């Protein structure tokens, strides 16, 4: 009986170790809540100031490993905020209804540095659309951008994964902006987990909290 129990414990330990070793999956889907914060353009020389946008909404994202060390990834999010507009000497004079949506798609490469840590490099395309509305006035802004990212990803514990990335984005909306990404995944089992990520730049910040299913 004791030998059978010892064997069962050994097999369970080996199974947990194997699950941890396979923990860095590059094939997954996730969805959840997003907050997109951004500085909006200011009408210079007219005493007008616009609050920063803090658009709350939802997102969906995913990744698929197409061959060894190479994966495709993408995502989309949409949010809304009421942005205050102020005039010098008067104060707030109204609000814009701000709708923002952003999609991205890219190609990534990962290289194993150890049993628990890997290096990642990514190139991606971003499409951003912003609509500002107040009464009969409507303004639409849209643009295309490209991003390069490098980072590290690793298993910090058997059920906890983390990653960090440095990003450079340039194009129509982002004017040569550097940003940093910090993320974590708490795993309930081999498939399901809770994921959180923060991307912070000088003019643009995004925060995501969702559920991930890995394959």
N, C-alpha and C positions, 0 to 999 in steps of 0.2 A: 504494500500500500504506500509506504513512504517512498519507494523507488518510483512508483507510478506518479505520485504527487510531484516529486523532484523533476521527473521528465516533463510533466505538464507545465511546470513553472519555467523550465528551460526553453520549451517550445514557444511559450507566450512571450518570453524575453526576446527570443530570436525574431519572432513575428513583429514585435514593437520596433526592434532595431531596423528591420527591413523596411517597415513603414516609414520610419524617420529618414532612412537613406534615400527612399523614393519620394521624399517630401517636396522637392523642387520641381513641381509640375509646370510645364509650359503650355498645357492644353486645359483651358478652363473658361467658364462663363461666370459673370457676376452682375449684380444689379443692386441699386439702393438709392440713398439720398445724396445730393450734391449741393454745395454752396459755392457759387462763383462770384468772387469779389474782384472789382476792377475800378480803376480811376477812369472817369469819363471825361471827354474833351471839355474845356472851359472856354467860354466866350471872352476872349481877352480884351481889355480896354473898355468894357462896358459895365463893369461892376457886378457881373453875374458870376455866381459860383454854383457848382453842381455837386451834390453829395456823391460819395463813392457808391457804386452799385453793389448790392449784396443779394444776388438772385438765388433763391432756393428752388430746388426742383428734384428731378430724378435722373439717373444715368444707367446705362447698360454698357458693358465692355466684355472683351474676350480675347483669347489667344489660342493659337493652334500650332503645334510643332509640326512643320512640314517635312523636315529631315533632321538628321542628327546635328544638334547645335544651332539650328536655324528655325525661327518661328515667325508667324504672321500675327499681328495684333491690331486691334481697333476698338473704337468706342464712340458713344454719342451721349450728350447730355443737354438738357433744356431746363431753364429756370426763369423766374419772374421776380421783379422787385418794383416797389414804388419809390422813386428817387426824388428827393427834395431839391428844389431850385430856389436860391436866395439872391436878393438884390442888396447891395451895400446900403446901409442906412435904413433899410426897411425890414429886412429879415426874410423869412421864407415866403415866397409868393405863389407857390404851387408845387405840383408833383408831376414827374414823368412816369408813365407806365413803361418799364423796361423789360423787354423779352430778349433773352439771349439763348442761343443754341450753338453747340460746337461739336463737330465730328472729327475723328482722326483715324488714320490707317497707317501702318508701318511694317517694317521688316526688322527683326532683331536677331542677334547672335549671342550665344553664351558659351563660355569656356570655363571648365572646371578647374578651380585652384586647389581645392582639397575635398575631402569627403563631405564637407558641410557648406562650403563657400564657392561661389562662382562669380566670374566677371561678366558683365553684359554690355553690349553696345547696340544702339538702336537708331534708325533713321525713320522719320515719319512726316506725313503731310497733314496739315490742320486746315479745316474750313470753319470760319467763325461768322455768325450772323447776329446782328444786334438791331432791334427795332425800338425806337423811342416814340411814345405817343402821349399827347395831351390835347384833349378836346378834338378839334379838327386838324391839328398839326401832327404830322407823322414823318419821322426820319428813319431811313434804313441804312445801316452800314454793314458791309460784308467784305471779307478778304481771305486770301490764301497765304499760308505760311508753311515753313519747313523747319524741322527740329532735328538736332543731333543730341544724343544722350549717351552717357557712360556711367556705369555704376557697379555696385556690389550687391549680391543677394545671397542669403544664407539661412540655414536652420540654426536658430539660437537655442532651441530646446526641441524635445520630441514633438511638441504640439504648437510650436511658436516659430514663425518665419518672419524675417525682416529684410528690407532693402533700402538702399539709398542711391540717388542718381543726381548727376549734374547735367543740366539741360541748356542748350543755346537755341533760341528761336528767332527767326528773321523772316520778313515778308511784308504783307500789307498791314496787318493788325499789330504784330509785335516788331518793334524796331530794334533788332539786335539785342534781345533781352536774355539775360542769364537767370536761371531759376534752379531751385533745388527741390527734390522730391524725397519724401520719407514715408515709408509704408510698413504695415505689419499685417500678418495673417494669423489668427488664432484658429487652430484646427480642432474640430470636434471628432473627426475621423478622417479616413483617407480621402473622402470626397468633399465633405461639407466644412465650411469655416466662415468666420466673420472677418471681413477685411476693412482696413482703414488706411487712408492715404492723404497726405497733405503736399501740395505743390505750391511753393512760394517764390514769387519774383518781385521786382521792384514796383510794378504797376498792376500785376495780375496774381490772384491767389485762388486756389481751388482746394476744397476739402470734400472728401468722399467717405461714406460709411455704408457698407453693403454686405451682402451674402454671396459667397463664392462656392461654385461647384467645380472641383478639379477632376480630371480624367486621366 
